[in-house]
Amino acid sequence: MTTLHHKQVFRLSSIILKASIILKTSIILKALNNLKAAVIPKIPNLLRAPNFLKGFNCLKPCICLAVCMMPASSALAGSLTVEVHNIEKAGEMHLAIYNDANVFENDDGEKGGAAKGILQGVIEPVETGTAIYEFEIPDGTYAIGIFVDVNYNNKMDRNFLGIPKEQYGFSNNAKGSFGPPSFEDAAFTLNGALRLKINL
């Protein structure tokens, strides 16, 4: 599989996720509009009701209908911003967001690109300094792995001792002994919006 194909897979994954969020949002808006249309005509009845509870009872069917129309996962999308600092050499940024502990802990950077256990990611040229990436992903627990592919060979190069020759990093700036850190050390929880800083 070529590097170009990996880029296309990541972009397609991002497009599908964003389309799903837009679709869910449109469903919510439609439900709210239906609720609005149903509630407004009943406001005079509510105001004339002898007490609030009686007025509220006449709105119960409308409220229940709107709630039932909302998908359970519609409010679960979160916004993740990732700042990558100390990029010493220009190259190709490989950033992966893992939602599988086993995949994360066994990924040694031998092959970049999309894979099972990687929810979303980035493969694109990057310059020295700092790079910022934004993702729209469901709330949950994840870990991030990064390396900068300086020679564009779609893998993290190592010396004869197995030590990486290219810059790399992980969420929480976690460190591993002879490979990636544990998922637990690198894991973070997304709940709405989160900004992470990773130093290479």
N, C-alpha and C positions, 0 to 999 in steps of 0.2 A: 504494500500500500504506500503510495507516494505521500510526501509531506503536504503537497497541494490538496490531496484528498482528505487528509486529516483536518486541514483548515476548513474545508468545505463542510465536513461533518460537524465541527464545532459551531460554525456559523448557522447551519441548518438547525442544530439543537437549540441554539439561542433564539432563532426565529420562531420555532415551534412553541417554545416556552412562553415567549412574549405574546404570541397569538392566543395561546390558552388563557393567559391572564386577561387579555383584552376581551375575549369571549365571555369569561366569567364576570367581568365588570359590566358588560352590556346586559347580562342576565339580571344582575343586581339592580341596575338602573331601570330596566323594564319592570321589575317587581315593585320598585319604589314608585314609579309612575302609576302603576295599577293601584297601588295603595292610596296614592294621592287622589286619583280619580274616584276611588270608592269612599274615601274619608270626607272630602270636602262637602259633598251633598248632604252628609249626615251631621255636619257641624250645627246647623240650627236645631236639630233634634237633641243634640248633646247639650246645647245651651238651655233648652227648655226642660231638660230632664230634671226631676225633683231632687236628685242627688247625683254625684259624680259616678258612682258605681253603676247606676242604671244607664247612664249615658255611655259609660265604657263598655257595658255589655253589648250595646248595639254595634260596637266597632270590632268586637272579638273576631267575627268571621273574616273580616278584611285583613286584620293583623295576622291571623293564622295562615291565611292564603299567601300573603307576602313572604312570611317566614319559610313556608314550605317550598316556595319557588326558588329560594336561595340555596345554591350548592354548598355542601358542608365545607369544601376546601376553598371557597371563594375568597376568604379573608386570610389565607395562609401564606400569601406571597410576601417575601421580604426583600429589602434592598441592601445589597452588600457592596461596600466600596473597599478596594484593596490598594494600599499604597506600597510600592516596592522601592526601597531605598538602597543607596550605595551600589548602583550598577556601574561597574568599572570599565566594561568593554561593550561596545555595540554588538548586537547579534540578533538572535531570534528568541523572543520571550516564550517560554513554555510554562504556562500556569494552569494547574488542574485543581478543581474543587472535588474532593472525594466524599462520597457518602457511604463508603464501605471500608471498614477498618482493615480487613484482610488485604484488600487490594492496595490500600495506602501503604501498609507496612511491608508489602512485598514488591513495591515498584521501585526499582533501582535506577530508573531513568535510562534503561537500555533502549527503549523505543518510545518516542514521543507520540502524542496524538490521542484521539478518542479511544476509550476502552470501557468495558463494563466496570461499574463502580466509580466512574467519573461522571458527575452530574453535568458539569459545564467547565469551560476553560478558554484559554487564549493561546494561539500560536501566531505571532506577528512580530515584525521587526521592532526593535527597541534601541534607543540611544542611551548614552551614559547618563547617570544622575538618578532621577526619580521617575517612575511611571505609575499612573493611576488607572485602575480598571473598575468598572461598575457592572454589577450583575443583578438580575431580578430572578430570585430563586425561592422555592418554598421555605418557610420557616423549618428549622431542624438543626441537627448537629452535623458538622462537617470538619474536614481538615484540608489544608492547602499545601501543595508541593510546587516548588518553582525551580527552574534552572534556565540559564541563559546560554543558548547554543551559539557559540561564537563562530564556529566553522560551518554552520548550517547542515550538519549531517544527521539531524533528527534524533540525537541521543546525547547523553551527558558523557563526555570523554573522561577517562581515568588514566592514571599512570600505571606502571607495572605492579605497584603495590595495591592498586584498587582505589587509590585516593582520587577524588574528583579534581579535574584540572579546570573545570568551568564553575562559575559561581552558581550557588544554589541556596535555597532557604525554605522555611516551613512556617505555617501559621503559629502564632505564639512565640515565634523565634525559637522553636524547640530544636534541640540537638540530638542526633543519634550517635551511637558509638561506631558501629561498622555497617551503617546503612541508615535508612530513615528512622526517625524517632517513633515512639509508640503513638498510635492513634489518639490515645488518651492524653498524651502530652501536647499534641498539636491541635486537639479538637477545640472547637468554639461552637457556641449556640447562637443561631440567628433567630431573633424574635422581633420582627418589624424592620428595624434598620440598624446597621452595624458598620463601623469603619475600622479596618485592620491595618496595622503597619508592620511590614516584614522587612527586616534588614538582611541583605545578602552578605 
